[in-house]
């Protein structure tokens, strides 16, 4: 009982200390569109006090403000998990603290995350609630929605392609602020228009190269959206 009360006070403190609010983030949706898309909440992660605290610390370091809410996102980033199955990906994302990622551990303790997972058969699962920031793409977490496809770059299925088309349409319908849809491997490309939104205050933080979700998959996707 006492533990629950302490967690409640921590959550309230974190929410009060953050500079953005969830009210800024709500955009009217098209109910007919949403009813045609099945998003399974089986693996949905409700951020607890620890994750919110670590997230606010991360955004303070990298963006200059304590942020937890995803306000009017402008980018959708398409990934592949580079894991052989959904279970492994879920186990990775459900942890609050980052483990086993020496390439990005200098960036902060909060674990990596995603807003959506798409399995081989096209099933869509929610992960981090879309109202919250997730750590998935260096420099763009504050303004981007993440889609993680289970599997490896350019080995994704046609069912996943179809699900991505529908999911991107759903996200765009919910957030009229969306301007760009990029592959994870494109995030560092300074010649692309999305790069104008790049923000990283920690100049020593590395920007690891990526290959997901694969050039062939992204080419097919762009023809459909």
TORKOL-4160 file (C-alpha; in steps of 0.2 Angstrom, whole numbers, padded with zeros to 4 digits, m for minus):
225
<pt num="1" X="0000" Y="0000" Z="0000"/>
<pt num="2" X="0014" Y="0012" Z="0005"/>
<pt num="3" X="0024" Y="0007" Z="m0011"/>
<pt num="4" X="0009" Y="0011" Z="m0022"/>
<pt num="5" X="0007" Y="0028" Z="m0013"/>
<pt num="6" X="0025" Y="0032" Z="m0016"/>
<pt num="7" X="0024" Y="0027" Z="m0035"/>
<pt num="8" X="0008" Y="0038" Z="m0036"/>
<pt num="9" X="0017" Y="0053" Z="m0029"/>
<pt num="10" X="0032" Y="0050" Z="m0041"/>
<pt num="11" X="0021" Y="0049" Z="m0056"/>
<pt num="12" X="0013" Y="0066" Z="m0051"/>
<pt num="13" X="0029" Y="0074" Z="m0048"/>
<pt num="14" X="0036" Y="0069" Z="m0065"/>
<pt num="15" X="0020" Y="0074" Z="m0074"/>
<pt num="16" X="0021" Y="0091" Z="m0066"/>
<pt num="17" X="0039" Y="0094" Z="m0070"/>
<pt num="18" X="0037" Y="0090" Z="m0088"/>
<pt num="19" X="0035" Y="0105" Z="m0100"/>
<pt num="20" X="0023" Y="0097" Z="m0112"/>
<pt num="21" X="0005" Y="0090" Z="m0108"/>
<pt num="22" X="m0006" Y="0077" Z="m0115"/>
<pt num="23" X="m0019" Y="0089" Z="m0119"/>
<pt num="24" X="m0008" Y="0097" Z="m0133"/>
<pt num="25" X="m0007" Y="0080" Z="m0141"/>
<pt num="26" X="m0025" Y="0075" Z="m0144"/>
<pt num="27" X="m0031" Y="0076" Z="m0162"/>
<pt num="28" X="m0048" Y="0071" Z="m0168"/>
<pt num="29" X="m0048" Y="0054" Z="m0177"/>
<pt num="30" X="m0059" Y="0047" Z="m0190"/>
<pt num="31" X="m0069" Y="0033" Z="m0181"/>
<pt num="32" X="m0073" Y="0024" Z="m0197"/>
<pt num="33" X="m0055" Y="0022" Z="m0202"/>
<pt num="34" X="m0050" Y="0016" Z="m0184"/>
<pt num="35" X="m0063" Y="0003" Z="m0183"/>
<pt num="36" X="m0056" Y="m0005" Z="m0199"/>
<pt num="37" X="m0039" Y="m0007" Z="m0190"/>
<pt num="38" X="m0036" Y="m0020" Z="m0177"/>
<pt num="39" X="m0023" Y="m0015" Z="m0165"/>
<pt num="40" X="m0020" Y="m0028" Z="m0151"/>
<pt num="41" X="m0016" Y="m0021" Z="m0134"/>
<pt num="42" X="m0009" Y="m0038" Z="m0127"/>
<pt num="43" X="0009" Y="m0031" Z="m0126"/>
<pt num="44" X="0004" Y="m0013" Z="m0122"/>
<pt num="45" X="0016" Y="m0005" Z="m0110"/>
<pt num="46" X="0009" Y="0007" Z="m0097"/>
<pt num="47" X="0024" Y="0018" Z="m0092"/>
<pt num="48" X="0027" Y="0017" Z="m0073"/>
<pt num="49" X="0035" Y="0029" Z="m0062"/>
<pt num="50" X="0053" Y="0023" Z="m0066"/>
<pt num="51" X="0051" Y="0023" Z="m0084"/>
<pt num="52" X="0043" Y="0041" Z="m0084"/>
<pt num="53" X="0057" Y="0047" Z="m0073"/>
<pt num="54" X="0071" Y="0040" Z="m0084"/>
<pt num="55" X="0062" Y="0046" Z="m0100"/>
<pt num="56" X="0061" Y="0064" Z="m0093"/>
<pt num="57" X="0079" Y="0063" Z="m0089"/>
<pt num="58" X="0083" Y="0057" Z="m0106"/>
<pt num="59" X="0074" Y="0071" Z="m0115"/>
<pt num="60" X="0081" Y="0084" Z="m0104"/>
<pt num="61" X="0099" Y="0079" Z="m0109"/>
<pt num="62" X="0095" Y="0077" Z="m0127"/>
<pt num="63" X="0082" Y="0090" Z="m0131"/>
<pt num="64" X="0084" Y="0103" Z="m0117"/>
<pt num="65" X="0067" Y="0100" Z="m0108"/>
<pt num="66" X="0059" Y="0086" Z="m0098"/>
<pt num="67" X="0047" Y="0079" Z="m0110"/>
<pt num="68" X="0036" Y="0063" Z="m0109"/>
<pt num="69" X="0022" Y="0066" Z="m0121"/>
<pt num="70" X="0023" Y="0065" Z="m0140"/>
<pt num="71" X="0016" Y="0082" Z="m0145"/>
<pt num="72" X="0010" Y="0083" Z="m0163"/>
<pt num="73" X="0023" Y="0071" Z="m0171"/>
<pt num="74" X="0029" Y="0075" Z="m0188"/>
<pt num="75" X="0038" Y="0059" Z="m0193"/>
<pt num="76" X="0034" Y="0041" Z="m0194"/>
<pt num="77" X="0050" Y="0030" Z="m0193"/>
<pt num="78" X="0048" Y="0012" Z="m0200"/>
<pt num="79" X="0060" Y="m0001" Z="m0192"/>
<pt num="80" X="0063" Y="m0020" Z="m0192"/>
<pt num="81" X="0067" Y="m0027" Z="m0175"/>
<pt num="82" X="0082" Y="m0038" Z="m0181"/>
<pt num="83" X="0075" Y="m0052" Z="m0170"/>
<pt num="84" X="0068" Y="m0069" Z="m0176"/>
<pt num="85" X="0051" Y="m0068" Z="m0167"/>
<pt num="86" X="0039" Y="m0057" Z="m0158"/>
<pt num="87" X="0042" Y="m0064" Z="m0141"/>
<pt num="88" X="0060" Y="m0059" Z="m0141"/>
<pt num="89" X="0056" Y="m0041" Z="m0146"/>
<pt num="90" X="0042" Y="m0040" Z="m0133"/>
<pt num="91" X="0054" Y="m0045" Z="m0120"/>
<pt num="92" X="0067" Y="m0032" Z="m0125"/>
<pt num="93" X="0054" Y="m0018" Z="m0125"/>
<pt num="94" X="0045" Y="m0022" Z="m0109"/>
<pt num="95" X="0060" Y="m0018" Z="m0098"/>
<pt num="96" X="0061" Y="0000" Z="m0091"/>
<pt num="97" X="0080" Y="0001" Z="m0090"/>
<pt num="98" X="0092" Y="m0001" Z="m0106"/>
<pt num="99" X="0102" Y="m0018" Z="m0106"/>
<pt num="100" X="0114" Y="m0025" Z="m0118"/>
<pt num="101" X="0116" Y="m0010" Z="m0129"/>
<pt num="102" X="0134" Y="m0003" Z="m0127"/>
<pt num="103" X="0131" Y="0006" Z="m0144"/>
<pt num="104" X="0119" Y="0018" Z="m0136"/>
<pt num="105" X="0120" Y="0016" Z="m0117"/>
<pt num="106" X="0130" Y="0033" Z="m0115"/>
<pt num="107" X="0113" Y="0041" Z="m0121"/>
<pt num="108" X="0104" Y="0037" Z="m0105"/>
<pt num="109" X="0096" Y="0023" Z="m0094"/>
<pt num="110" X="0078" Y="0023" Z="m0101"/>
<pt num="111" X="0075" Y="0008" Z="m0112"/>
<pt num="112" X="0072" Y="0008" Z="m0131"/>
<pt num="113" X="0054" Y="0007" Z="m0136"/>
<pt num="114" X="0042" Y="0008" Z="m0150"/>
<pt num="115" X="0024" Y="0013" Z="m0152"/>
<pt num="116" X="0019" Y="m0002" Z="m0163"/>
<pt num="117" X="0024" Y="m0020" Z="m0167"/>
<pt num="118" X="0020" Y="m0029" Z="m0183"/>
<pt num="119" X="0021" Y="m0048" Z="m0183"/>
<pt num="120" X="0025" Y="m0059" Z="m0198"/>
<pt num="121" X="0006" Y="m0062" Z="m0201"/>
<pt num="122" X="0002" Y="m0043" Z="m0201"/>
<pt num="123" X="m0005" Y="m0043" Z="m0184"/>
<pt num="124" X="m0002" Y="m0026" Z="m0176"/>
<pt num="125" X="0002" Y="m0024" Z="m0157"/>
<pt num="126" X="0003" Y="m0008" Z="m0147"/>
<pt num="127" X="0018" Y="m0006" Z="m0136"/>
<pt num="128" X="0022" Y="0011" Z="m0129"/>
<pt num="129" X="0006" Y="0021" Z="m0129"/>
<pt num="130" X="0006" Y="0033" Z="m0144"/>
<pt num="131" X="0004" Y="0048" Z="m0132"/>
<pt num="132" X="0021" Y="0045" Z="m0125"/>
<pt num="133" X="0038" Y="0047" Z="m0132"/>
<pt num="134" X="0048" Y="0031" Z="m0136"/>
<pt num="135" X="0067" Y="0030" Z="m0138"/>
<pt num="136" X="0070" Y="0023" Z="m0155"/>
<pt num="137" X="0078" Y="0035" Z="m0167"/>
<pt num="138" X="0093" Y="0046" Z="m0161"/>
<pt num="139" X="0088" Y="0065" Z="m0164"/>
<pt num="140" X="0070" Y="0062" Z="m0168"/>
<pt num="141" X="0062" Y="0053" Z="m0153"/>
<pt num="142" X="0053" Y="0069" Z="m0148"/>
<pt num="143" X="0043" Y="0071" Z="m0164"/>
<pt num="144" X="0042" Y="0053" Z="m0171"/>
<pt num="145" X="0030" Y="0038" Z="m0170"/>
<pt num="146" X="0039" Y="0021" Z="m0171"/>
<pt num="147" X="0034" Y="0006" Z="m0181"/>
<pt num="148" X="0044" Y="m0010" Z="m0177"/>
<pt num="149" X="0042" Y="m0025" Z="m0189"/>
<pt num="150" X="0047" Y="m0041" Z="m0182"/>
<pt num="151" X="0061" Y="m0049" Z="m0192"/>
<pt num="152" X="0076" Y="m0044" Z="m0202"/>
<pt num="153" X="0079" Y="m0030" Z="m0215"/>
<pt num="154" X="0072" Y="m0034" Z="m0232"/>
<pt num="155" X="0066" Y="m0051" Z="m0225"/>
<pt num="156" X="0049" Y="m0044" Z="m0220"/>
<pt num="157" X="0033" Y="m0052" Z="m0227"/>
<pt num="158" X="0019" Y="m0046" Z="m0238"/>
<pt num="159" X="0007" Y="m0046" Z="m0224"/>
<pt num="160" X="0018" Y="m0034" Z="m0214"/>
<pt num="161" X="0019" Y="m0023" Z="m0229"/>
<pt num="162" X="0000" Y="m0022" Z="m0230"/>
<pt num="163" X="m0001" Y="m0019" Z="m0211"/>
<pt num="164" X="0011" Y="m0005" Z="m0212"/>
<pt num="165" X="0001" Y="0003" Z="m0226"/>
<pt num="166" X="m0014" Y="0003" Z="m0215"/>
<pt num="167" X="m0005" Y="0008" Z="m0199"/>
<pt num="168" X="0003" Y="0023" Z="m0207"/>
<pt num="169" X="m0014" Y="0028" Z="m0214"/>
<pt num="170" X="m0021" Y="0027" Z="m0197"/>
<pt num="171" X="m0007" Y="0037" Z="m0189"/>
<pt num="172" X="m0008" Y="0050" Z="m0202"/>
<pt num="173" X="m0027" Y="0051" Z="m0199"/>
<pt num="174" X="m0024" Y="0053" Z="m0181"/>
<pt num="175" X="m0010" Y="0066" Z="m0182"/>
<pt num="176" X="m0012" Y="0079" Z="m0195"/>
<pt num="177" X="0005" Y="0085" Z="m0190"/>
<pt num="178" X="0014" Y="0070" Z="m0199"/>
<pt num="179" X="0025" Y="0076" Z="m0213"/>
<pt num="180" X="0037" Y="0063" Z="m0216"/>
<pt num="181" X="0038" Y="0044" Z="m0217"/>
<pt num="182" X="0056" Y="0037" Z="m0216"/>
<pt num="183" X="0066" Y="0021" Z="m0214"/>
<pt num="184" X="0077" Y="0020" Z="m0199"/>
<pt num="185" X="0092" Y="0019" Z="m0211"/>
<pt num="186" X="0088" Y="0036" Z="m0218"/>
<pt num="187" X="0087" Y="0045" Z="m0201"/>
<pt num="188" X="0105" Y="0052" Z="m0203"/>
<pt num="189" X="0103" Y="0058" Z="m0221"/>
<pt num="190" X="0106" Y="0077" Z="m0220"/>
<pt num="191" X="0099" Y="0079" Z="m0238"/>
<pt num="192" X="0082" Y="0073" Z="m0234"/>
<pt num="193" X="0069" Y="0086" Z="m0228"/>
<pt num="194" X="0065" Y="0077" Z="m0212"/>
<pt num="195" X="0083" Y="0081" Z="m0206"/>
<pt num="196" X="0078" Y="0099" Z="m0202"/>
<pt num="197" X="0069" Y="0092" Z="m0187"/>
<pt num="198" X="0085" Y="0083" Z="m0180"/>
<pt num="199" X="0089" Y="0088" Z="m0162"/>
<pt num="200" X="0103" Y="0082" Z="m0152"/>
<pt num="201" X="0111" Y="0092" Z="m0138"/>
<pt num="202" X="0124" Y="0079" Z="m0133"/>
<pt num="203" X="0137" Y="0081" Z="m0146"/>
<pt num="204" X="0147" Y="0066" Z="m0140"/>
<pt num="205" X="0132" Y="0054" Z="m0142"/>
<pt num="206" X="0135" Y="0042" Z="m0156"/>
<pt num="207" X="0123" Y="0041" Z="m0171"/>
<pt num="208" X="0125" Y="0022" Z="m0176"/>
<pt num="209" X="0122" Y="0017" Z="m0194"/>
<pt num="210" X="0106" Y="0007" Z="m0197"/>
<pt num="211" X="0100" Y="m0004" Z="m0211"/>
<pt num="212" X="0082" Y="m0008" Z="m0206"/>
<pt num="213" X="0069" Y="m0011" Z="m0212"/>
<pt num="214" X="0078" Y="m0013" Z="m0229"/>
<pt num="215" X="0078" Y="m0003" Z="m0245"/>
<pt num="216" X="0067" Y="m0015" Z="m0255"/>
<pt num="217" X="0054" Y="m0015" Z="m0241"/>
<pt num="218" X="0054" Y="0004" Z="m0240"/>
<pt num="219" X="0053" Y="0005" Z="m0259"/>
<pt num="220" X="0037" Y="m0006" Z="m0259"/>
<pt num="221" X="0030" Y="0004" Z="m0245"/>
<pt num="222" X="0032" Y="0021" Z="m0252"/>
<pt num="223" X="0023" Y="0015" Z="m0268"/>
<pt num="224" X="0008" Y="0011" Z="m0257"/>
<pt num="225" X="0007" Y="0026" Z="m0245"/>
